[in-house]
């Protein structure tokens, strides 16, 4: 992928260094040819050059971007939150101001930005199309789509549907899947419907000019003796055959328990899988096949009763023996078809304190769980008073995560083939993520770009 920050002032200096390096390589190649040395053999011991390591992050309330070793501040300190990359890595959507009341777009190579919405609450409620330059976002329980051009007018795409509770783009970008918001009637809650909305973008991805809505499925009004009033966002399996989501209960109940569900993409097969907290970051499909990993267990505290479980097609029956007794798992990422990295901590001793305070809560560390043979290995050991949070597999760039003492945080990266204790601090002093009863969420302040 072409460098997205190479247009800045140091680009000329970098270009000179690259030209000098190219000259040295050329001379070296000639010498190798004259002496009969194999260039392939010389290069074989070097790690293969991967894709650029790229992330957007928040420091001091300002939005920054880092590509490999180059950092650039993109905005002033304006309480930026929840950066989201466009599918081509050229644009960022993000929210600003107290309570995320403004929604912005920024073109990273030029740093040109413009505001999309100035009223509402937008943190985490927007997604780029996986195929085009359209951005979908929720406002007042309605869904809008807007193009990248400054001055583009948002188009509401849920007029035929009414109020919605959540959404996600279809894998091919041809439309969106939305869930309706249940309403309380004298005879109980109305059912939550899942509806596919097909859209056709206008010229230059400026607007959705054609809209078609079709019901995919209607959820039961109650699951696991809990009312179903909405859903989380939706996640598709790698082959596009299955959809995973949480059927969420009313606000007071959903903090402790919701139902993880599987639905076939044609709406023909529906399976309630297990119960878990209302945390969409805690379930992920494998990068290949039809396995869903998640952190199950009821209760809002991440310090007790949280286990890594895996459910696989066709029956999606949970396997829940991956977390040892006396420990809890608090985040996960797939590392390969049979490998998962979890953020694991010792379970906290019950004290009767329900305030959600982090005081005296054990710090987590990273563990690799190999599903075949159920082998497990601890892969990080941080300094006293620090924990390892939010692991994310970065493909050819290895494994990334956040190391924090709950007052400050750094981003660490361990490239493939590098020993566990050789991870490097890649970004220093990012802002803290969101914390709800030790359910740490770092996406509001850190978004890797992974393709």
Backbone torsions as a table, in degrees:
resi	resn	phi	psi	omega
1	UNK	NA	135.1	178.9
2	UNK	-61.7	140.6	180.0
3	UNK	-58.9	133.2	-179.1
4	UNK	-94.2	-8.8	178.6
5	UNK	-121.1	17.4	-179.7
6	UNK	-76.1	-6.0	-179.1
7	UNK	-85.4	0.4	-176.7
8	UNK	-83.5	-178.9	-165.8
9	UNK	-62.3	-31.3	-177.9
10	UNK	-81.4	0.6	-177.5
11	UNK	-58.2	-38.1	-178.5
12	UNK	-67.6	-40.4	178.5
13	UNK	-64.8	-42.0	178.5
14	UNK	-62.5	-42.2	179.8
15	UNK	-59.2	-40.3	178.5
16	UNK	-63.3	-42.7	179.2
17	UNK	-63.6	-40.2	179.8
18	UNK	-65.0	-39.7	178.7
19	UNK	-64.7	-40.0	177.3
20	UNK	-63.6	-43.0	178.9
21	UNK	-62.4	-41.0	179.4
22	UNK	-61.6	-39.0	178.8
23	UNK	-64.5	-43.8	178.9
24	UNK	-60.8	-43.9	179.6
25	UNK	-61.9	-39.8	-179.6
26	UNK	-64.0	-45.0	178.2
27	UNK	-61.5	-42.3	179.5
28	UNK	-60.6	-41.1	179.9
29	UNK	-62.7	-40.7	178.5
30	UNK	-63.3	-44.4	178.7
31	UNK	-60.7	-40.9	178.5
32	UNK	-62.2	-40.3	-179.5
33	UNK	-65.2	-41.5	-178.4
34	UNK	-67.7	-33.9	-175.8
35	UNK	-96.8	-6.2	178.3
36	UNK	82.1	10.1	178.3
37	UNK	-74.9	138.2	179.4
38	UNK	-81.8	118.9	177.0
39	UNK	-65.8	-36.9	179.7
40	UNK	-59.9	-42.5	-179.5
41	UNK	-65.1	-38.2	179.6
42	UNK	-64.5	-39.3	-176.0
43	UNK	-81.0	-14.9	-172.2
44	UNK	-62.1	-30.0	-178.0
45	UNK	-81.9	-7.1	-178.8
46	UNK	-90.7	143.7	177.8
47	UNK	-64.6	142.3	179.0
48	UNK	-64.9	135.3	-178.5
49	UNK	-69.0	120.6	-178.4
50	UNK	-96.1	-167.9	177.2
51	UNK	-72.9	157.8	179.7
52	UNK	-57.9	141.9	174.3
53	UNK	-85.6	117.6	-169.1
54	UNK	-138.0	135.4	177.9
55	UNK	-153.3	149.6	168.0
56	UNK	-104.0	142.6	-178.7
57	UNK	-150.9	166.5	-178.4
58	UNK	-115.6	128.2	177.4
59	UNK	-136.3	122.9	-179.9
60	UNK	62.0	28.8	-179.8
61	UNK	81.1	-4.7	179.4
62	UNK	-100.4	152.0	178.1
63	UNK	-90.8	129.8	179.2
64	UNK	-124.1	164.2	171.0
65	UNK	-136.7	143.5	175.4
66	UNK	-129.5	130.4	174.6
67	UNK	-123.5	116.1	-174.6
68	UNK	54.5	-109.2	-177.2
69	UNK	-104.4	5.3	-173.7
70	UNK	-106.8	126.0	178.6
71	UNK	-112.0	139.7	177.4
72	UNK	-138.8	134.9	173.4
73	UNK	-86.0	125.5	-174.8
74	UNK	-96.7	-30.2	-176.9
75	UNK	-135.9	167.5	171.8
76	UNK	-72.4	173.6	176.3
77	UNK	-74.3	94.6	-175.1
78	UNK	-131.2	32.4	178.4
79	UNK	58.0	46.7	177.4
80	UNK	-67.2	144.5	179.0
81	UNK	-148.3	155.9	168.0
82	UNK	52.7	59.4	175.0
83	UNK	-66.6	139.8	178.9
84	UNK	-129.7	125.7	-179.8
85	UNK	-80.5	140.9	167.8
86	UNK	-70.7	165.0	-172.5
87	UNK	-63.3	-24.7	-179.2
88	UNK	-97.6	1.7	178.1
89	UNK	73.1	16.2	-178.6
90	UNK	-98.4	-23.4	-174.5
91	UNK	-124.3	152.6	171.3
92	UNK	-125.9	135.4	165.8
93	UNK	-104.3	143.2	-179.4
94	UNK	-158.9	162.3	177.8
95	UNK	-109.8	158.0	179.7
96	UNK	-140.7	171.1	176.3
97	UNK	73.3	167.8	-177.8
98	UNK	-59.5	134.6	-178.4
99	UNK	63.9	24.0	174.4
100	UNK	51.8	53.0	-172.0
101	UNK	-90.8	0.0	176.2
102	UNK	-129.5	143.4	179.0
103	UNK	-116.4	128.5	-175.3
104	UNK	-125.1	158.5	167.0
105	UNK	-121.9	143.2	179.4
106	UNK	-138.3	129.9	175.9
107	UNK	-88.3	111.3	-168.6
108	UNK	-64.7	-44.8	-178.2
109	UNK	-59.7	-34.5	-177.2
110	UNK	-103.4	-14.6	-174.9
111	UNK	66.0	12.7	174.2
112	UNK	-71.8	135.8	-178.5
113	UNK	-138.3	158.3	175.1
114	UNK	-152.1	153.8	-177.4
115	UNK	-86.0	141.1	178.5
116	UNK	-99.3	-47.6	179.0
117	UNK	-139.2	144.3	-177.7
118	UNK	-114.3	-6.6	177.5
119	UNK	-133.8	144.6	179.2
120	UNK	131.0	-158.4	175.7
121	UNK	-145.3	114.5	-164.4
122	UNK	-121.0	0.0	-174.8
123	UNK	-59.3	117.4	177.1
124	UNK	74.5	7.5	-175.4
125	UNK	-107.6	31.5	179.6
126	UNK	-142.8	149.3	-178.2
127	UNK	-145.8	138.5	173.1
128	UNK	-79.8	149.4	172.3
129	UNK	-64.2	141.9	177.5
130	UNK	-74.6	-4.7	-176.0
131	UNK	-129.4	-20.0	-174.3
132	UNK	-133.2	-172.2	179.8
133	UNK	-94.5	20.6	-179.8
134	UNK	-85.5	141.8	174.8
135	UNK	-115.0	128.7	175.5
136	UNK	-105.0	139.9	179.0
137	UNK	-149.8	152.9	178.7
138	UNK	-96.8	140.1	173.7
139	UNK	-146.7	122.3	178.7
140	UNK	53.5	43.1	177.3
141	UNK	63.7	20.5	171.8
142	UNK	-120.2	154.8	-175.7
143	UNK	-110.9	133.6	-178.6
144	UNK	-124.8	152.8	175.9
145	UNK	-127.4	136.3	-177.9
146	UNK	-142.5	148.9	177.3
147	UNK	-85.4	178.8	-174.6
148	UNK	-83.1	-18.5	-175.0
149	UNK	-67.2	137.4	175.5
150	UNK	-61.8	131.1	-177.5
151	UNK	91.2	-4.8	177.0
152	UNK	-61.6	137.4	-176.9
153	UNK	-91.3	125.5	177.0
154	UNK	-62.9	145.6	179.3
155	UNK	-118.6	126.1	175.6
156	UNK	-74.6	129.5	-177.6
157	UNK	-110.4	4.0	-179.0
158	UNK	-110.9	19.1	177.1
159	UNK	-57.1	-40.8	178.8
160	UNK	-73.7	-7.4	-170.6
161	UNK	-108.1	-41.1	-174.2
162	UNK	95.9	-153.8	-177.4
163	UNK	-68.5	140.0	179.7
164	UNK	-121.1	160.7	177.6
165	UNK	-105.0	-29.0	178.1
166	UNK	-166.1	176.9	-174.8
167	UNK	-162.5	169.6	168.3
168	UNK	-163.3	152.6	175.0
169	UNK	-68.9	147.4	168.6
170	UNK	-67.2	149.8	-174.6
171	UNK	-55.6	-32.8	-178.9
172	UNK	-91.0	3.1	178.0
173	UNK	74.5	7.8	-177.1
174	UNK	-78.5	-6.1	-178.8
175	UNK	174.5	-161.0	-176.3
176	UNK	-135.7	154.3	170.4
177	UNK	-107.6	127.7	-179.1
178	UNK	-125.8	155.8	172.9
179	UNK	-116.2	137.5	178.6
180	UNK	-77.5	161.3	175.7
181	UNK	-94.4	125.2	179.4
182	UNK	-65.7	151.7	176.7
183	UNK	-121.7	142.1	-179.7
184	UNK	-86.3	117.8	178.9
185	UNK	-111.2	169.2	179.2
186	UNK	-55.1	-29.7	-179.4
187	UNK	-100.0	13.4	177.0
188	UNK	120.5	-171.2	-178.2
189	UNK	-77.8	141.2	171.9
190	UNK	-72.7	151.5	-178.7
191	UNK	-71.0	148.8	174.5
192	UNK	-83.9	128.2	179.7
193	UNK	-107.8	140.6	173.3
194	UNK	-101.2	124.3	-171.1
195	UNK	-128.9	131.2	173.8
196	UNK	-89.1	130.6	178.6
197	UNK	-114.7	111.3	176.7
198	UNK	-86.5	136.1	179.7
199	UNK	-131.8	154.7	173.9
200	UNK	-125.9	113.3	-177.3
201	UNK	-67.4	152.8	175.6
202	UNK	-82.1	-168.3	-179.0
203	UNK	-63.0	132.9	179.0
204	UNK	67.0	26.1	-179.2
205	UNK	56.6	33.2	-172.6
206	UNK	-80.1	-28.3	-176.4
207	UNK	-165.9	164.3	173.4
208	UNK	-92.6	109.5	-173.3
209	UNK	-96.1	-16.7	176.2
210	UNK	-130.7	134.0	-176.9
211	UNK	-132.7	133.8	177.5
212	UNK	-138.2	130.4	-177.4
213	UNK	-116.9	130.2	178.3
214	UNK	-134.6	133.6	178.6
215	UNK	-73.7	131.4	177.8
216	UNK	-95.8	-41.4	-175.1
217	UNK	-163.1	153.4	174.5
218	UNK	-118.5	121.6	-177.2
219	UNK	-75.7	151.3	171.0
220	UNK	-59.8	152.2	179.5
221	UNK	-77.0	-10.9	179.0
222	UNK	-148.2	135.5	175.6
223	UNK	-136.3	134.7	-178.3
224	UNK	51.7	39.9	178.6
225	UNK	62.0	21.5	177.2
226	UNK	-117.1	139.5	175.8
227	UNK	-67.4	143.7	177.0
228	UNK	-103.9	114.2	-176.7
229	UNK	-118.3	-7.7	179.8
230	UNK	-174.1	-166.8	178.5
231	UNK	-139.8	167.0	165.3
232	UNK	-79.6	-174.0	169.2
233	UNK	-67.7	169.5	-176.0
234	UNK	-107.9	144.9	177.6
235	UNK	-131.1	132.0	-177.6
236	UNK	-96.9	144.1	172.7
237	UNK	-64.8	163.6	-175.4
238	UNK	-59.2	-33.9	179.9
239	UNK	-90.1	2.1	176.6
240	UNK	75.7	7.9	-176.1
241	UNK	-85.9	-21.7	-172.9
242	UNK	-131.4	150.9	177.6
243	UNK	-122.1	130.1	176.1
244	UNK	-110.5	142.1	179.0
245	UNK	-165.5	166.1	174.2
246	UNK	-100.3	129.6	167.4
247	UNK	-85.8	110.6	-169.9
248	UNK	-93.6	146.7	177.9
249	UNK	-91.1	-173.8	176.1
250	UNK	-63.6	160.2	-168.2
251	UNK	-53.1	-47.8	-176.6
252	UNK	-66.5	-33.8	-179.6
253	UNK	-82.3	-34.5	-173.5
254	UNK	-69.5	-19.5	176.1
255	UNK	-62.5	-26.4	-175.6
256	UNK	-108.7	-29.6	-175.6
257	UNK	-158.6	135.3	174.3
258	UNK	-144.3	170.5	-177.5
259	UNK	-107.7	119.8	173.6
260	UNK	-75.8	127.5	-173.7
261	UNK	-124.7	153.8	173.3
262	UNK	-122.9	133.9	176.6
263	UNK	-133.0	133.6	174.9
264	UNK	-67.8	151.9	-174.0
265	UNK	-65.3	-18.5	176.1
266	UNK	-93.1	-0.6	178.3
267	UNK	80.2	5.1	-173.9
268	UNK	-83.2	-28.1	-175.9
269	UNK	-122.6	125.9	179.2
270	UNK	-126.5	131.5	-178.1
271	UNK	-137.5	113.6	166.4
272	UNK	-70.2	130.0	-172.1
273	UNK	-101.5	-53.2	-171.6
274	UNK	-166.9	176.9	177.3
275	UNK	-108.6	142.7	179.3
276	UNK	-160.3	173.3	-179.4
277	UNK	-74.6	168.8	-178.7
278	UNK	-82.2	74.8	-176.4
279	UNK	-140.9	99.2	-176.3
280	UNK	-68.6	-18.0	176.3
281	UNK	-73.7	-10.5	-175.3
282	UNK	-97.5	13.6	167.8
283	UNK	-136.4	136.3	-176.3
284	UNK	-146.5	138.9	172.6
285	UNK	-78.4	149.7	173.2
286	UNK	-65.8	154.5	-178.6
287	UNK	-72.1	-14.6	173.9
288	UNK	-137.4	151.8	174.9
289	UNK	76.5	-154.0	-171.4
290	UNK	-133.7	52.2	177.4
291	UNK	-110.7	135.8	178.3
292	UNK	-116.4	120.2	175.1
293	UNK	-100.4	143.3	-179.9
294	UNK	-157.5	166.0	177.1
295	UNK	-107.6	105.9	-176.2
296	UNK	-93.5	172.4	179.3
297	UNK	116.5	134.9	-178.0
298	UNK	-89.8	164.4	-177.2
299	UNK	102.9	130.2	-173.7
300	UNK	-70.9	-22.7	-178.5
301	UNK	-71.9	124.5	178.0
302	UNK	-76.3	-3.3	-175.8
303	UNK	-94.2	4.2	178.1
304	UNK	-151.5	147.5	172.8
305	UNK	54.8	49.2	177.0
306	UNK	-130.7	112.4	-174.4
307	UNK	-123.8	142.1	172.1
308	UNK	-71.4	127.5	178.0
309	UNK	-134.0	156.2	180.0
310	UNK	-133.1	132.0	175.7
311	UNK	-122.8	136.6	-175.0
312	UNK	-130.5	150.4	175.4
313	UNK	-63.1	150.9	6.8
314	UNK	-93.0	-16.3	-173.3
315	UNK	-93.6	-20.4	-179.6
316	UNK	54.5	40.4	174.2
317	UNK	-80.3	128.6	-174.7
318	UNK	-67.9	140.2	165.9
319	UNK	-106.7	119.9	-168.2
320	UNK	-123.3	31.6	-176.6
321	UNK	-110.6	28.1	-175.6
322	UNK	-95.1	-15.9	-179.5
323	UNK	-104.1	120.4	-178.0
324	UNK	-65.2	154.9	175.7
325	UNK	-59.7	140.7	179.9
326	UNK	87.6	2.0	-179.7
327	UNK	-129.3	163.7	174.3
328	UNK	-133.0	148.8	172.9
329	UNK	-106.7	140.2	-168.7
330	UNK	-127.6	-3.2	175.6
331	UNK	-170.9	162.0	-176.4
332	UNK	-153.9	158.7	170.1
333	UNK	-151.7	142.1	173.6
334	UNK	-76.2	134.6	178.9
335	UNK	-107.6	-17.1	-179.8
336	UNK	-175.2	-177.6	-177.5
337	UNK	-60.0	-26.0	-177.9
338	UNK	-130.4	16.6	-177.9
339	UNK	-126.4	133.7	177.7
340	UNK	-129.0	136.7	172.4
341	UNK	-104.2	128.1	179.0
342	UNK	-119.2	153.6	169.3
343	UNK	-94.0	112.9	-170.6
344	UNK	-120.1	143.3	178.6
345	UNK	-138.7	160.5	170.8
346	UNK	-66.6	140.4	178.0
347	UNK	-65.3	139.7	-179.9
348	UNK	-75.3	146.2	175.5
349	UNK	-75.3	129.6	-178.8
350	UNK	-61.4	129.5	179.9
351	UNK	-121.2	-6.7	-175.6
352	UNK	82.9	0.1	178.8
353	UNK	-85.6	115.3	-179.2
354	UNK	-107.8	21.0	-176.4
355	UNK	-77.3	-16.1	-178.0
356	UNK	82.7	8.5	179.5
357	UNK	-62.9	144.7	179.0
358	UNK	-85.7	-6.5	-176.4
359	UNK	-58.6	133.5	176.1
360	UNK	65.1	13.0	176.7
361	UNK	-86.1	134.7	-178.2
362	UNK	-61.3	144.2	176.6
363	UNK	-84.4	143.4	-178.8
364	UNK	-84.9	165.2	174.6
365	UNK	-138.3	168.1	-176.4
366	UNK	-97.6	139.4	179.8
367	UNK	-131.8	134.9	172.3
368	UNK	-92.3	124.3	179.1
369	UNK	-108.8	116.3	178.0
370	UNK	-97.1	115.0	-172.5
371	UNK	-66.5	-37.7	178.2
372	UNK	-75.3	112.0	-176.9
373	UNK	86.2	-7.6	175.5
374	UNK	54.1	42.7	176.1
375	UNK	-84.2	142.8	-178.7
376	UNK	-133.2	143.5	-179.0
377	UNK	-145.0	127.7	173.9
378	UNK	-70.8	131.8	-174.6
379	UNK	-118.6	-3.4	174.5
380	UNK	-136.7	152.4	172.8
381	UNK	-143.4	105.4	-176.2
382	UNK	-88.2	170.6	177.0
383	UNK	-66.4	158.7	178.9
384	UNK	-55.3	132.5	178.6
385	UNK	84.8	11.5	177.1
386	UNK	-129.0	152.8	177.0
387	UNK	-130.8	163.6	-179.6
388	UNK	-111.0	119.3	-170.3
389	UNK	-122.9	159.7	166.9
390	UNK	53.8	53.1	178.6
391	UNK	-62.7	145.0	177.5
392	UNK	-145.3	127.3	178.0
393	UNK	-79.1	128.6	-173.0
394	UNK	-110.1	22.3	178.3
395	UNK	65.4	-125.1	-177.0
396	UNK	-66.6	-12.5	178.0
397	UNK	-94.8	2.8	173.2
398	UNK	89.5	-138.3	-173.8
399	UNK	-117.7	132.9	175.3
400	UNK	-120.0	152.2	177.6
401	UNK	-162.9	174.9	179.8
402	UNK	-109.4	132.7	173.0
403	UNK	-111.4	123.8	-171.9
404	UNK	-145.5	151.9	170.5
405	UNK	-105.2	16.2	-179.2
406	UNK	76.0	0.6	173.5
407	UNK	-117.5	-28.0	175.4
408	UNK	-145.4	165.6	-173.8
409	UNK	-150.6	144.4	173.6
410	UNK	-126.4	158.9	178.0
411	UNK	-105.8	126.4	178.8
412	UNK	-111.4	149.7	177.8
413	UNK	-136.0	136.2	174.2
414	UNK	-122.0	107.3	-179.0
415	UNK	-64.7	159.1	177.5
416	UNK	-60.3	142.8	178.0
417	UNK	83.5	-7.4	179.5
418	UNK	-91.2	140.0	-178.2
419	UNK	-63.0	155.0	-173.4
420	UNK	-56.4	-35.4	-176.4
421	UNK	-89.5	13.1	-178.2
422	UNK	-112.6	21.1	176.5
423	UNK	-63.7	149.8	-178.3
424	UNK	-111.3	146.5	172.0
425	UNK	-78.1	112.2	-174.0
426	UNK	-93.0	-39.4	177.4
427	UNK	-130.4	134.2	179.5
428	UNK	-105.3	144.1	167.5
429	UNK	58.5	57.9	169.2
430	UNK	-84.7	161.7	176.7
431	UNK	-67.0	162.9	179.3
432	UNK	-76.0	146.3	174.6
433	UNK	-78.0	-171.0	178.4
434	UNK	-84.1	143.3	-179.2
435	UNK	-132.2	121.1	176.4
436	UNK	-128.4	101.6	-178.8
437	UNK	53.1	44.9	-179.7
438	UNK	69.7	11.2	167.7
439	UNK	-85.0	83.4	-177.1
440	UNK	-76.2	132.2	178.0
441	UNK	-123.2	116.5	-176.4
442	UNK	-99.4	-3.4	178.8
443	UNK	-63.4	-28.9	175.3
444	UNK	-61.9	-17.1	-176.8
445	UNK	-128.1	-1.4	-177.0
446	UNK	-152.7	125.0	175.1
447	UNK	-137.4	108.7	170.6
448	UNK	-70.1	150.9	170.8
449	UNK	-102.6	113.9	-176.7
450	UNK	-126.4	128.8	177.1
451	UNK	-123.3	NA	NA
